[in-house]
Amino acid sequence: MTPTADGPGPATPGTLSTHPDPVTAHPARVYNYWLGGKDHYPADRIAAQQVMRHRPQVVAGARANRMFLARVVRYLAAECGIRQFLDVGTGLPAPGATHQIAQQVDPACAVAYVDNDPLVLIYARALLTSDPPGRCGYIGADLRDTSTVLDQAARMLDFTRPAGVLLLAVLHFIPDTDDPPGIVAALAAALAPGSYVAITHLTGDLAPGPVAAGVDAYNAAVPTGIVPRTHAQVTGLFGGLPLVPPGVVPVTEWRPVAGGPFGPPADLHGGVARIPRRARPGSWA
């Protein structure tokens, strides 16, 4: 329910300490537990297991989100020609990071990782490294502060050229009062035509009761709370941008590997939108 190099722990509310706190559950470490990693403490495992008791599918969801990341980055790099990425909500490093996948297509791809958690950024700078001609950059910023995110990213990426913005498992950390559609719109407005925005987001559509219980357990244990949203609400986050087929769907159904199964159900909707040319101020062609 939080991102890794695909997205836990956002650049979202509540900056956390650079000193590990083993007695307080940490969003990136809880997510790491669901992914089968080893970077977690007893408090993280307890929080993760409490959510799992209500909704065991949370583990499949975290792993499906990771697979969505891989498919989206390959699609954007290999089929759409994207060579630069802004990955918001870096989370703890894990195999198959955005730059690793993109640079398999073109070693010159560049990635700017964003997170508001200093501890996550320490791990990222140490472990998410790139060999020339590719490059990685790291931005410590809150997703809600889009001007800072964009200003710092512009030092690493060229926003006059198409880019891919990844908001994977991060917007459900943003409450309605902080206007998540407005955040996406601000990021999209800074992108060149031919750019793309990818979103995955927690939903209770498949199992409202169990997901709500899991969310309550998570929010009681983890300082950074989450907000599930419906299919219509997740679609609305794209603000009318043209969606890449098949649109906003459960993440396992977004361009699955040819001939492969969709995989187990995951409580995440996902989609990708393209930035068209502007027809007139404030509208898209």
ChimeraX attribute file (.defattr): number of C-alpha atoms within 10 A of each C-alpha:
attribute: neighborCount
match mode: 1-to-1
recipient: residues
	/A:1	32
	/A:2	30
	/A:3	32
	/A:4	33
	/A:5	28
	/A:6	33
	/A:7	34
	/A:8	29
	/A:9	32
	/A:10	35
	/A:11	31
	/A:12	23
	/A:13	19
	/A:14	13
	/A:15	17
	/A:16	16
	/A:17	11
	/A:18	12
	/A:19	8
	/A:20	12
	/A:21	12
	/A:22	12
	/A:23	10
	/A:24	15
	/A:25	24
	/A:26	25
	/A:27	27
	/A:28	27
	/A:29	27
	/A:30	29
	/A:31	29
	/A:32	26
	/A:33	20
	/A:34	20
	/A:35	20
	/A:36	11
	/A:37	14
	/A:38	10
	/A:39	14
	/A:40	18
	/A:41	18
	/A:42	13
	/A:43	19
	/A:44	25
	/A:45	19
	/A:46	14
	/A:47	23
	/A:48	28
	/A:49	21
	/A:50	19
	/A:51	26
	/A:52	20
	/A:53	14
	/A:54	18
	/A:55	19
	/A:56	16
	/A:57	17
	/A:58	26
	/A:59	22
	/A:60	18
	/A:61	24
	/A:62	27
	/A:63	16
	/A:64	24
	/A:65	30
	/A:66	24
	/A:67	16
	/A:68	25
	/A:69	26
	/A:70	18
	/A:71	17
	/A:72	21
	/A:73	27
	/A:74	20
	/A:75	16
	/A:76	22
	/A:77	23
	/A:78	15
	/A:79	10
	/A:80	15
	/A:81	16
	/A:82	24
	/A:83	25
	/A:84	28
	/A:85	29
	/A:86	26
	/A:87	26
	/A:88	33
	/A:89	33
	/A:90	37
	/A:91	32
	/A:92	27
	/A:93	23
	/A:94	18
	/A:95	11
	/A:96	15
	/A:97	19
	/A:98	28
	/A:99	28
	/A:100	20
	/A:101	20
	/A:102	28
	/A:103	22
	/A:104	13
	/A:105	19
	/A:106	18
	/A:107	18
	/A:108	18
	/A:109	24
	/A:110	27
	/A:111	28
	/A:112	25
	/A:113	30
	/A:114	29
	/A:115	31
	/A:116	24
	/A:117	26
	/A:118	17
	/A:119	18
	/A:120	26
	/A:121	23
	/A:122	13
	/A:123	13
	/A:124	24
	/A:125	14
	/A:126	9
	/A:127	12
	/A:128	22
	/A:129	13
	/A:130	18
	/A:131	10
	/A:132	10
	/A:133	11
	/A:134	19
	/A:135	19
	/A:136	22
	/A:137	20
	/A:138	21
	/A:139	23
	/A:140	18
	/A:141	24
	/A:142	22
	/A:143	28
	/A:144	20
	/A:145	13
	/A:146	18
	/A:147	16
	/A:148	15
	/A:149	23
	/A:150	20
	/A:151	11
	/A:152	18
	/A:153	21
	/A:154	13
	/A:155	11
	/A:156	19
	/A:157	23
	/A:158	14
	/A:159	17
	/A:160	12
	/A:161	14
	/A:162	21
	/A:163	27
	/A:164	28
	/A:165	24
	/A:166	27
	/A:167	29
	/A:168	33
	/A:169	29
	/A:170	29
	/A:171	34
	/A:172	24
	/A:173	25
	/A:174	22
	/A:175	15
	/A:176	11
	/A:177	6
	/A:178	11
	/A:179	13
	/A:180	21
	/A:181	18
	/A:182	15
	/A:183	18
	/A:184	21
	/A:185	17
	/A:186	16
	/A:187	16
	/A:188	22
	/A:189	12
	/A:190	14
	/A:191	22
	/A:192	18
	/A:193	19
	/A:194	17
	/A:195	26
	/A:196	26
	/A:197	25
	/A:198	23
	/A:199	27
	/A:200	29
	/A:201	29
	/A:202	30
	/A:203	23
	/A:204	20
	/A:205	16
	/A:206	14
	/A:207	11
	/A:208	14
	/A:209	13
	/A:210	18
	/A:211	24
	/A:212	18
	/A:213	17
	/A:214	24
	/A:215	23
	/A:216	17
	/A:217	19
	/A:218	24
	/A:219	16
	/A:220	13
	/A:221	21
	/A:222	18
	/A:223	15
	/A:224	21
	/A:225	20
	/A:226	21
	/A:227	19
	/A:228	23
	/A:229	18
	/A:230	17
	/A:231	19
	/A:232	9
	/A:233	13
	/A:234	26
	/A:235	21
	/A:236	14
	/A:237	19
	/A:238	24
	/A:239	14
	/A:240	12
	/A:241	21
	/A:242	16
	/A:243	18
	/A:244	15
	/A:245	12
	/A:246	12
	/A:247	17
	/A:248	23
	/A:249	18
	/A:250	25
	/A:251	27
	/A:252	24
	/A:253	21
	/A:254	21
	/A:255	17
	/A:256	15
	/A:257	11
	/A:258	6
	/A:259	6
	/A:260	7
	/A:261	10
	/A:262	15
	/A:263	13
	/A:264	10
	/A:265	16
	/A:266	22
	/A:267	28
	/A:268	30
	/A:269	27
	/A:270	26
	/A:271	27
	/A:272	25
	/A:273	24
	/A:274	18
	/A:275	22
	/A:276	17
	/A:277	13
	/A:278	13
	/A:279	9
	/A:280	8
	/A:281	6
	/A:282	7
	/A:283	11
	/A:284	14
	/A:285	10
